[in-house]
Amino acid sequence: MFENPTRIIGLVIVLGAVVAAIIYGGGQEKFLDMPSLLLVAIIGVGNVIGAKGDDSILTKFGDGCVRGAWIGFLIGLILIADAQIFASMNVPALGAAMSVCMLPLFYGYTLKFLSMHID
């Protein structure tokens, strides 16, 4: 798994930087959305089961997570465009909805990054 200790050091440095940015940027509660995480992870698992090719399981999972992230982002945009907050241009509510809409992208690319380093 981790033949090279520099890979572990690099992974710890990058994850530490991301966690520090989240904590010092205003708190981790803004980054927690279970439906978004479940959507991304389930699509990642589905990609492992159904994808063709000779890639490793972790590579297929990471690729599926990125695809799931973009699907989640598009679902979020569609829901925002159909909502009353968009029609009334309630900017504070629109900003909060957009931040939740972007969380699948964060989850998908984070899981892809982790799968690349673990693989």
KARAVEN-V698065 format. One record per residue. SS is DSSP state (@ for helix, = for strand, . for the rest). PHI is phi in whole degrees, 0 to 359 (999 if undefined). Layout:
# KARAVEN-V698065
ss->SS phi->PHI
ss->SS phi->PHI
This chain:
# KARAVEN-V698065
ss->. phi->999
ss->. phi->245
ss->. phi->287
ss->. phi->252
ss->@ phi->295
ss->@ phi->291
ss->@ phi->294
ss->@ phi->295
ss->@ phi->298
ss->@ phi->298
ss->@ phi->296
ss->@ phi->296
ss->@ phi->296
ss->@ phi->293
ss->@ phi->295
ss->@ phi->298
ss->@ phi->295
ss->@ phi->294
ss->@ phi->297
ss->@ phi->297
ss->@ phi->296
ss->@ phi->294
ss->@ phi->293
ss->@ phi->282
ss->. phi->276
ss->. phi->140
ss->. phi->113
ss->@ phi->284
ss->@ phi->297
ss->@ phi->288
ss->@ phi->257
ss->. phi->253
ss->. phi->212
ss->@ phi->298
ss->@ phi->300
ss->@ phi->294
ss->@ phi->296
ss->@ phi->296
ss->@ phi->301
ss->@ phi->296
ss->@ phi->293
ss->@ phi->293
ss->@ phi->294
ss->@ phi->298
ss->@ phi->294
ss->@ phi->299
ss->@ phi->292
ss->@ phi->298
ss->@ phi->289
ss->@ phi->256
ss->. phi->282
ss->. phi->271
ss->. phi->116
ss->. phi->259
ss->. phi->292
ss->. phi->288
ss->@ phi->299
ss->@ phi->293
ss->@ phi->294
ss->@ phi->297
ss->@ phi->297
ss->@ phi->298
ss->@ phi->296
ss->@ phi->295
ss->@ phi->295
ss->@ phi->293
ss->@ phi->297
ss->@ phi->296
ss->@ phi->297
ss->@ phi->291
ss->@ phi->296
ss->@ phi->298
ss->@ phi->297
ss->@ phi->294
ss->@ phi->299
ss->@ phi->299
ss->@ phi->296
ss->@ phi->296
ss->@ phi->294
ss->@ phi->292
ss->@ phi->296
ss->@ phi->272
ss->. phi->278
ss->@ phi->293
ss->@ phi->295
ss->@ phi->286
ss->@ phi->294
ss->@ phi->271
ss->. phi->54
ss->. phi->284
ss->@ phi->298
ss->@ phi->299
ss->@ phi->291
ss->@ phi->294
ss->@ phi->296
ss->@ phi->294
ss->@ phi->293
ss->@ phi->293
ss->@ phi->293
ss->@ phi->291
ss->@ phi->297
ss->@ phi->275
ss->@ phi->300
ss->@ phi->302
ss->@ phi->296
ss->@ phi->298
ss->@ phi->296
ss->@ phi->297
ss->@ phi->286
ss->@ phi->292
ss->@ phi->294
ss->@ phi->297
ss->@ phi->300
ss->@ phi->296
ss->@ phi->293
ss->@ phi->294
ss->@ phi->282
ss->@ phi->283
ss->. phi->293
